[in-house]
Amino acid sequence: MNVACDAPASLELNGASSLFWPVQRWLDELPDAPASDSLRTLTAQYPVALPDGRPVRFVSPQADGMPYECRLWERGEVETRPDNWHDFFNALIWLSFPETKRAITAAHVAAMQKPGEQRNLRRDALTHFDECGIVVLASDPTLLDLLRSFQWQSLFVERRQDVIAQMRFMIFGHATYEALLNPFRGLTAKAILLPVTPVFLRQDSGQLLAAVDAKIAPILAGDTFIRPRDFQPLPLLGIPGVTPDNEDPAYYTDTRQFRPGRRSDLMAA
């Protein structure tokens, strides 16, 4: 399947299909999507297991009231709505980032409250990355500094060629993949920023996916990201090549999309 062909025409026009590369291998093996039968065949061909060796299976939603994460952790069952883009991409992320998906599920279960208690920020943070996460790699850490400080013009205009040569953008969130089927101005992902070596960045796509999966799984299992705001916001349509509109430097002056930073960050500065 070629996402740029099968998705709405707006995707072809703005080049957002370039962001699908982490799951492109699986898309290429699917004759139609989000067809449940094809997805089941694919996931059976490339099995994923929980830490104890039990297989992860993609099943229809159940009506027994068991929490999603508990069902997954205790039974290895991922509730997957039939012919649904959102859940379809979730399954592909299990194939692309199995270590990280296991880490997120384990962290959810560990952070669960007693019945009736309010959901905590730790679980909110895990959900934000699971749904909307992106990993940003850079072999020049100063590029990450510009992103961290919301210096959009400096990053995407003045150092545009460095961004193209020395950064990689790896979408994790399955809701973000769904949104990219019909992207809109202001579409924002929640980023983990990883400085890496030039050699690390030059790995082929399969090696790079596996290496990043191994890096971010323990990060998300730890206490670095305990609130949703701990992730770095990244407007996806600002990434070079995603939309022809961002070839114009004036594109980055739209503060509704490229915000100057959080108020607390600005006060700290």
Long-range contacts (C-beta under 8 A, 24 or more apart in sequence): 1-27, 1-28, 1-30, 1-31, 1-32, 1-33, 2-27, 2-28, 3-27, 3-181, 6-33, 7-181, 7-182, 8-181, 8-182, 10-182, 10-183, 11-180, 11-181, 11-182, 11-183, 14-183, 14-237, 14-242, 14-243, 14-244, 14-245, 15-241, 15-242, 15-243, 15-244, 16-180, 16-183, 16-236, 16-237, 16-242, 16-243, 17-180, 18-241, 18-242, 19-169, 19-171, 19-180, 19-236, 19-239, 19-242, 20-171, 20-177, 20-180, 21-205, 22-96, 22-97, 22-170, 22-171, 22-172, 22-205, 22-209, 23-89, 23-92, 23-93, 23-95, 23-96, 23-177, 24-205, 25-96, 25-205, 25-206, 26-92, 26-95, 26-96, 27-92, 33-85, 33-88, 34-83, 34-84, 34-85, 34-87, 34-88, 35-83, 36-80, 36-82, 36-83, 39-80, 39-88, 39-91, 42-95, 43-91, 43-94, 43-95, 46-95, 48-94, 48-95, 48-98, 48-101, 49-76, 50-76, 50-102, 51-102, 51-106, 56-94, 58-91, 67-112, 69-105, 69-108, 69-109, 69-112, 70-109, 70-112, 72-105, 73-105, 73-106, 73-108, 73-109, 85-178, 85-181, 86-174, 86-175, 86-178, 87-174, 89-174, 89-175, 89-177, 89-178, 90-174, 92-174, 92-177, 93-172, 93-173, 93-174, 93-177, 96-209, 96-213, 97-172, 97-209, 97-212, 97-213, 97-216, 98-213, 99-213, 99-214, 99-217, 100-172, 100-213, 100-216, 100-217, 100-220, 101-130, 102-217, 103-217, 103-218, 103-220, 103-221, 104-129, 104-130, 104-220, 106-221, 107-220, 107-221, 121-226, 121-227, 121-228, 122-226, 122-227, 124-227, 124-228, 125-225, 125-226, 125-227, 125-228, 125-230, 125-231, 126-220, 126-225, 128-190, 128-228, 128-231, 129-172, 129-173, 129-190, 129-192, 129-220, 129-225, 129-231, 130-172, 130-173, 130-174, 131-173, 131-174, 131-175, 131-176, 132-173, 132-175, 132-176, 132-188, 132-189, 132-190, 133-171, 133-172, 133-173, 133-176, 133-189, 133-190, 133-191, 133-192, 133-231, 134-169, 134-170, 134-171, 134-172, 134-173, 134-176, 134-189, 134-190, 134-191, 134-192, 134-234, 134-236, 135-169, 135-170, 135-172, 135-191, 135-192, 135-194, 135-212, 135-216, 136-167, 136-168, 136-169, 136-170, 136-191, 136-192, 136-193, 136-194, 136-232, 136-234, 137-167, 137-168, 137-169, 137-170, 137-194, 137-196, 137-200, 137-201, 137-212, 138-166, 138-167, 138-168, 138-193, 138-194, 138-195, 138-196, 139-166, 139-167, 139-195, 139-196, 139-197, 139-198, 139-200, 139-201, 140-166, 141-195, 143-167, 144-193, 144-195, 147-191, 147-193, 147-232, 147-234, 148-193, 148-232, 149-261, 149-265, 149-269, 150-258, 150-259, 150-260, 150-261, 150-265, 152-235, 152-238, 152-252, 152-258, 153-249, 153-252, 153-253, 156-238, 156-239, 156-240, 156-246, 156-252, 157-249, 157-252, 160-240, 163-239, 163-240, 164-240, 164-241, 166-198, 166-201, 168-201, 168-208, 169-234, 169-239, 170-208, 170-209, 170-212, 172-216, 176-236, 180-236, 183-236, 183-237, 183-242, 183-243, 185-237, 185-254, 185-256, 185-257, 186-235, 186-237, 186-256, 186-257, 187-235, 187-236, 187-237, 188-233, 188-234, 188-235, 188-236, 189-233, 189-234, 189-236, 190-228, 190-231, 190-232, 190-233, 190-234, 191-231, 191-232, 191-233, 191-234, 192-216, 192-219, 192-225, 192-231, 192-232, 193-232, 229-262, 233-259
